[in-house]
Amino acid sequence: MVPADLRYTKDHEWVRVDGDTATIGVTEFAAHELGDVVFVDLPAVGRSVEQFATFGVVESVKAVSDLYAPVSGEVVATNADLAGQPELVNSDPFGAGWMIRVRLADAAQVPGLLDASAYEKLTAEA
């Protein structure tokens, strides 16, 4: 399932834009590939993230993987629920498993990301 209202990266992160705020998480494809997520390390509120740079780490039973920001901005919220329930990344990656919210530094970055159709094609080739 690839929601049509989101934008995606080749590294399997998604972004949902609402005004000047972007919510970021990992896709269902990424959650499946990771296996059972056991820990998520996210940046502090107030920290800046840069497009395509590492913003955190997700640990699963299979691997430790970097998380990459689809857009640049300032972190305005983190999903505190993931501290006690990291498995939300697996069970609801596009909903309760979201990771951070950022205030967009440059909304023009969003149209350059993959749309749902392009992302589906990318994952079909994987």
Biotite code that builds the C-alpha atoms (Angstrom):
import biotite.structure as struc

atoms = struc.array([
    struc.Atom([0.000, 0.000, 0.000], chain_id="A", res_id=1, res_name="MET", atom_name="CA", element="C"),
    struc.Atom([1.442, 3.351, -1.096], chain_id="A", res_id=2, res_name="VAL", atom_name="CA", element="C"),
    struc.Atom([-0.755, 6.321, -0.117], chain_id="A", res_id=3, res_name="PRO", atom_name="CA", element="C"),
    struc.Atom([-1.203, 8.680, -3.065], chain_id="A", res_id=4, res_name="ALA", atom_name="CA", element="C"),
    struc.Atom([-1.214, 11.850, -0.914], chain_id="A", res_id=5, res_name="ASP", atom_name="CA", element="C"),
    struc.Atom([2.410, 11.454, 0.235], chain_id="A", res_id=6, res_name="LEU", atom_name="CA", element="C"),
    struc.Atom([5.823, 12.033, -1.340], chain_id="A", res_id=7, res_name="ARG", atom_name="CA", element="C"),
    struc.Atom([8.656, 9.520, -1.041], chain_id="A", res_id=8, res_name="TYR", atom_name="CA", element="C"),
    struc.Atom([12.435, 9.152, -1.148], chain_id="A", res_id=9, res_name="THR", atom_name="CA", element="C"),
    struc.Atom([14.512, 6.437, -2.773], chain_id="A", res_id=10, res_name="LYS", atom_name="CA", element="C"),
    struc.Atom([15.611, 5.571, 0.786], chain_id="A", res_id=11, res_name="ASP", atom_name="CA", element="C"),
    struc.Atom([11.994, 4.672, 1.697], chain_id="A", res_id=12, res_name="HIS", atom_name="CA", element="C"),
    struc.Atom([11.001, 7.656, 3.804], chain_id="A", res_id=13, res_name="GLU", atom_name="CA", element="C"),
    struc.Atom([7.675, 9.418, 3.285], chain_id="A", res_id=14, res_name="TRP", atom_name="CA", element="C"),
    struc.Atom([6.563, 12.989, 3.874], chain_id="A", res_id=15, res_name="VAL", atom_name="CA", element="C"),
    struc.Atom([3.079, 14.451, 4.350], chain_id="A", res_id=16, res_name="ARG", atom_name="CA", element="C"),
    struc.Atom([2.884, 18.229, 4.021], chain_id="A", res_id=17, res_name="VAL", atom_name="CA", element="C"),
    struc.Atom([0.261, 20.267, 5.869], chain_id="A", res_id=18, res_name="ASP", atom_name="CA", element="C"),
    struc.Atom([0.822, 23.994, 5.415], chain_id="A", res_id=19, res_name="GLY", atom_name="CA", element="C"),
    struc.Atom([4.420, 24.712, 6.408], chain_id="A", res_id=20, res_name="ASP", atom_name="CA", element="C"),
    struc.Atom([4.778, 21.497, 8.439], chain_id="A", res_id=21, res_name="THR", atom_name="CA", element="C"),
    struc.Atom([5.961, 18.141, 7.133], chain_id="A", res_id=22, res_name="ALA", atom_name="CA", element="C"),
    struc.Atom([5.406, 14.831, 8.924], chain_id="A", res_id=23, res_name="THR", atom_name="CA", element="C"),
    struc.Atom([8.063, 12.225, 8.164], chain_id="A", res_id=24, res_name="ILE", atom_name="CA", element="C"),
    struc.Atom([8.233, 8.467, 8.616], chain_id="A", res_id=25, res_name="GLY", atom_name="CA", element="C"),
    struc.Atom([9.354, 5.291, 6.879], chain_id="A", res_id=26, res_name="VAL", atom_name="CA", element="C"),
    struc.Atom([7.283, 3.402, 4.344], chain_id="A", res_id=27, res_name="THR", atom_name="CA", element="C"),
    struc.Atom([5.588, 0.057, 4.772], chain_id="A", res_id=28, res_name="GLU", atom_name="CA", element="C"),
    struc.Atom([8.194, -1.382, 2.387], chain_id="A", res_id=29, res_name="PHE", atom_name="CA", element="C"),
    struc.Atom([11.001, -0.154, 4.669], chain_id="A", res_id=30, res_name="ALA", atom_name="CA", element="C"),
    struc.Atom([9.256, -1.418, 7.806], chain_id="A", res_id=31, res_name="ALA", atom_name="CA", element="C"),
    struc.Atom([8.867, -4.853, 6.217], chain_id="A", res_id=32, res_name="HIS", atom_name="CA", element="C"),
    struc.Atom([12.506, -4.938, 5.073], chain_id="A", res_id=33, res_name="GLU", atom_name="CA", element="C"),
    struc.Atom([13.730, -3.868, 8.521], chain_id="A", res_id=34, res_name="LEU", atom_name="CA", element="C"),
    struc.Atom([11.855, -6.573, 10.389], chain_id="A", res_id=35, res_name="GLY", atom_name="CA", element="C"),
    struc.Atom([10.716, -6.010, 13.960], chain_id="A", res_id=36, res_name="ASP", atom_name="CA", element="C"),
    struc.Atom([11.747, -2.506, 15.045], chain_id="A", res_id=37, res_name="VAL", atom_name="CA", element="C"),
    struc.Atom([13.096, -2.446, 18.610], chain_id="A", res_id=38, res_name="VAL", atom_name="CA", element="C"),
    struc.Atom([14.419, 1.126, 18.977], chain_id="A", res_id=39, res_name="PHE", atom_name="CA", element="C"),
    struc.Atom([14.150, 4.488, 17.215], chain_id="A", res_id=40, res_name="VAL", atom_name="CA", element="C"),
    struc.Atom([16.620, 7.336, 17.853], chain_id="A", res_id=41, res_name="ASP", atom_name="CA", element="C"),
    struc.Atom([15.167, 10.684, 16.789], chain_id="A", res_id=42, res_name="LEU", atom_name="CA", element="C"),
    struc.Atom([16.547, 14.252, 16.868], chain_id="A", res_id=43, res_name="PRO", atom_name="CA", element="C"),
    struc.Atom([15.571, 16.730, 19.557], chain_id="A", res_id=44, res_name="ALA", atom_name="CA", element="C"),
    struc.Atom([12.924, 19.366, 18.943], chain_id="A", res_id=45, res_name="VAL", atom_name="CA", element="C"),
    struc.Atom([14.634, 22.519, 17.687], chain_id="A", res_id=46, res_name="GLY", atom_name="CA", element="C"),
    struc.Atom([17.310, 20.685, 15.711], chain_id="A", res_id=47, res_name="ARG", atom_name="CA", element="C"),
    struc.Atom([17.644, 21.415, 12.005], chain_id="A", res_id=48, res_name="SER", atom_name="CA", element="C"),
    struc.Atom([17.596, 18.600, 9.462], chain_id="A", res_id=49, res_name="VAL", atom_name="CA", element="C"),
    struc.Atom([18.900, 18.840, 5.909], chain_id="A", res_id=50, res_name="GLU", atom_name="CA", element="C"),
    struc.Atom([17.293, 17.209, 2.878], chain_id="A", res_id=51, res_name="GLN", atom_name="CA", element="C"),
    struc.Atom([18.687, 13.702, 2.290], chain_id="A", res_id=52, res_name="PHE", atom_name="CA", element="C"),
    struc.Atom([20.979, 13.909, 5.361], chain_id="A", res_id=53, res_name="ALA", atom_name="CA", element="C"),
    struc.Atom([20.711, 11.495, 8.281], chain_id="A", res_id=54, res_name="THR", atom_name="CA", element="C"),
    struc.Atom([18.258, 12.585, 10.971], chain_id="A", res_id=55, res_name="PHE", atom_name="CA", element="C"),
    struc.Atom([18.094, 9.480, 13.146], chain_id="A", res_id=56, res_name="GLY", atom_name="CA", element="C"),
    struc.Atom([18.514, 5.734, 13.447], chain_id="A", res_id=57, res_name="VAL", atom_name="CA", element="C"),
    struc.Atom([16.134, 2.810, 13.562], chain_id="A", res_id=58, res_name="VAL", atom_name="CA", element="C"),
    struc.Atom([17.212, -0.486, 15.105], chain_id="A", res_id=59, res_name="GLU", atom_name="CA", element="C"),
    struc.Atom([15.503, -3.736, 14.256], chain_id="A", res_id=60, res_name="SER", atom_name="CA", element="C"),
    struc.Atom([16.148, -7.392, 14.915], chain_id="A", res_id=61, res_name="VAL", atom_name="CA", element="C"),
    struc.Atom([17.871, -7.485, 11.502], chain_id="A", res_id=62, res_name="LYS", atom_name="CA", element="C"),
    struc.Atom([19.917, -4.289, 11.324], chain_id="A", res_id=63, res_name="ALA", atom_name="CA", element="C"),
    struc.Atom([20.641, -0.726, 12.397], chain_id="A", res_id=64, res_name="VAL", atom_name="CA", element="C"),
    struc.Atom([19.644, 1.714, 9.651], chain_id="A", res_id=65, res_name="SER", atom_name="CA", element="C"),
    struc.Atom([20.008, 5.448, 9.190], chain_id="A", res_id=66, res_name="ASP", atom_name="CA", element="C"),
    struc.Atom([16.941, 7.601, 8.586], chain_id="A", res_id=67, res_name="LEU", atom_name="CA", element="C"),
    struc.Atom([17.184, 10.305, 5.897], chain_id="A", res_id=68, res_name="TYR", atom_name="CA", element="C"),
    struc.Atom([15.215, 13.553, 5.840], chain_id="A", res_id=69, res_name="ALA", atom_name="CA", element="C"),
    struc.Atom([13.128, 13.988, 2.683], chain_id="A", res_id=70, res_name="PRO", atom_name="CA", element="C"),
    struc.Atom([13.067, 17.761, 3.277], chain_id="A", res_id=71, res_name="VAL", atom_name="CA", element="C"),
    struc.Atom([15.046, 20.399, 5.176], chain_id="A", res_id=72, res_name="SER", atom_name="CA", element="C"),
    struc.Atom([13.622, 22.147, 8.190], chain_id="A", res_id=73, res_name="GLY", atom_name="CA", element="C"),
    struc.Atom([13.488, 22.541, 11.947], chain_id="A", res_id=74, res_name="GLU", atom_name="CA", element="C"),
    struc.Atom([12.166, 19.665, 14.054], chain_id="A", res_id=75, res_name="VAL", atom_name="CA", element="C"),
    struc.Atom([8.999, 20.859, 15.787], chain_id="A", res_id=76, res_name="VAL", atom_name="CA", element="C"),
    struc.Atom([7.807, 17.492, 17.165], chain_id="A", res_id=77, res_name="ALA", atom_name="CA", element="C"),
    struc.Atom([8.929, 13.917, 17.615], chain_id="A", res_id=78, res_name="THR", atom_name="CA", element="C"),
    struc.Atom([6.718, 10.886, 18.096], chain_id="A", res_id=79, res_name="ASN", atom_name="CA", element="C"),
    struc.Atom([7.195, 10.212, 21.826], chain_id="A", res_id=80, res_name="ALA", atom_name="CA", element="C"),
    struc.Atom([5.104, 7.025, 21.521], chain_id="A", res_id=81, res_name="ASP", atom_name="CA", element="C"),
    struc.Atom([7.970, 5.352, 19.657], chain_id="A", res_id=82, res_name="LEU", atom_name="CA", element="C"),
    struc.Atom([10.135, 5.365, 22.808], chain_id="A", res_id=83, res_name="ALA", atom_name="CA", element="C"),
    struc.Atom([7.856, 2.814, 24.469], chain_id="A", res_id=84, res_name="GLY", atom_name="CA", element="C"),
    struc.Atom([6.296, 1.303, 21.355], chain_id="A", res_id=85, res_name="GLN", atom_name="CA", element="C"),
    struc.Atom([8.866, 1.206, 18.521], chain_id="A", res_id=86, res_name="PRO", atom_name="CA", element="C"),
    struc.Atom([6.803, -1.557, 16.920], chain_id="A", res_id=87, res_name="GLU", atom_name="CA", element="C"),
    struc.Atom([4.359, 1.157, 15.754], chain_id="A", res_id=88, res_name="LEU", atom_name="CA", element="C"),
    struc.Atom([6.806, 1.655, 12.874], chain_id="A", res_id=89, res_name="VAL", atom_name="CA", element="C"),
    struc.Atom([5.921, -1.879, 11.728], chain_id="A", res_id=90, res_name="ASN", atom_name="CA", element="C"),
    struc.Atom([2.226, -1.960, 12.563], chain_id="A", res_id=91, res_name="SER", atom_name="CA", element="C"),
    struc.Atom([1.221, 1.509, 11.314], chain_id="A", res_id=92, res_name="ASP", atom_name="CA", element="C"),
    struc.Atom([4.100, 3.118, 9.358], chain_id="A", res_id=93, res_name="PRO", atom_name="CA", element="C"),
    struc.Atom([1.910, 5.745, 7.653], chain_id="A", res_id=94, res_name="PHE", atom_name="CA", element="C"),
    struc.Atom([-0.067, 6.617, 10.796], chain_id="A", res_id=95, res_name="GLY", atom_name="CA", element="C"),
    struc.Atom([0.871, 6.092, 14.451], chain_id="A", res_id=96, res_name="ALA", atom_name="CA", element="C"),
    struc.Atom([4.422, 5.121, 13.411], chain_id="A", res_id=97, res_name="GLY", atom_name="CA", element="C"),
    struc.Atom([5.333, 8.617, 12.141], chain_id="A", res_id=98, res_name="TRP", atom_name="CA", element="C"),
    struc.Atom([8.711, 9.843, 13.398], chain_id="A", res_id=99, res_name="MET", atom_name="CA", element="C"),
    struc.Atom([9.216, 13.621, 13.240], chain_id="A", res_id=100, res_name="ILE", atom_name="CA", element="C"),
    struc.Atom([7.484, 16.815, 12.185], chain_id="A", res_id=101, res_name="ARG", atom_name="CA", element="C"),
    struc.Atom([9.504, 19.643, 10.721], chain_id="A", res_id=102, res_name="VAL", atom_name="CA", element="C"),
    struc.Atom([8.777, 23.241, 9.801], chain_id="A", res_id=103, res_name="ARG", atom_name="CA", element="C"),
    struc.Atom([9.694, 23.320, 6.125], chain_id="A", res_id=104, res_name="LEU", atom_name="CA", element="C"),
    struc.Atom([12.702, 25.413, 5.213], chain_id="A", res_id=105, res_name="ALA", atom_name="CA", element="C"),
    struc.Atom([11.942, 25.192, 1.478], chain_id="A", res_id=106, res_name="ASP", atom_name="CA", element="C"),
    struc.Atom([8.571, 23.923, 0.237], chain_id="A", res_id=107, res_name="ALA", atom_name="CA", element="C"),
    struc.Atom([10.029, 23.763, -3.281], chain_id="A", res_id=108, res_name="ALA", atom_name="CA", element="C"),
    struc.Atom([11.884, 20.583, -2.229], chain_id="A", res_id=109, res_name="GLN", atom_name="CA", element="C"),
    struc.Atom([8.637, 18.604, -1.987], chain_id="A", res_id=110, res_name="VAL", atom_name="CA", element="C"),
    struc.Atom([7.694, 18.393, -5.699], chain_id="A", res_id=111, res_name="PRO", atom_name="CA", element="C"),
    struc.Atom([11.172, 16.962, -6.415], chain_id="A", res_id=112, res_name="GLY", atom_name="CA", element="C"),
    struc.Atom([10.412, 13.862, -4.340], chain_id="A", res_id=113, res_name="LEU", atom_name="CA", element="C"),
    struc.Atom([8.860, 10.701, -5.757], chain_id="A", res_id=114, res_name="LEU", atom_name="CA", element="C"),
    struc.Atom([5.093, 10.548, -6.115], chain_id="A", res_id=115, res_name="ASP", atom_name="CA", element="C"),
    struc.Atom([3.215, 7.339, -5.238], chain_id="A", res_id=116, res_name="ALA", atom_name="CA", element="C"),
    struc.Atom([3.430, 5.958, -8.775], chain_id="A", res_id=117, res_name="SER", atom_name="CA", element="C"),
    struc.Atom([7.202, 6.490, -9.019], chain_id="A", res_id=118, res_name="ALA", atom_name="CA", element="C"),
    struc.Atom([7.704, 5.012, -5.554], chain_id="A", res_id=119, res_name="TYR", atom_name="CA", element="C"),
    struc.Atom([5.629, 1.930, -6.431], chain_id="A", res_id=120, res_name="GLU", atom_name="CA", element="C"),
    struc.Atom([7.798, 1.439, -9.500], chain_id="A", res_id=121, res_name="LYS", atom_name="CA", element="C"),
    struc.Atom([10.957, 1.748, -7.372], chain_id="A", res_id=122, res_name="LEU", atom_name="CA", element="C"),
    struc.Atom([9.781, -0.881, -4.873], chain_id="A", res_id=123, res_name="THR", atom_name="CA", element="C"),
    struc.Atom([8.596, -3.234, -7.624], chain_id="A", res_id=124, res_name="ALA", atom_name="CA", element="C"),
    struc.Atom([12.160, -3.250, -8.970], chain_id="A", res_id=125, res_name="GLU", atom_name="CA", element="C"),
    struc.Atom([13.645, -4.003, -5.523], chain_id="A", res_id=126, res_name="ALA", atom_name="CA", element="C"),
])
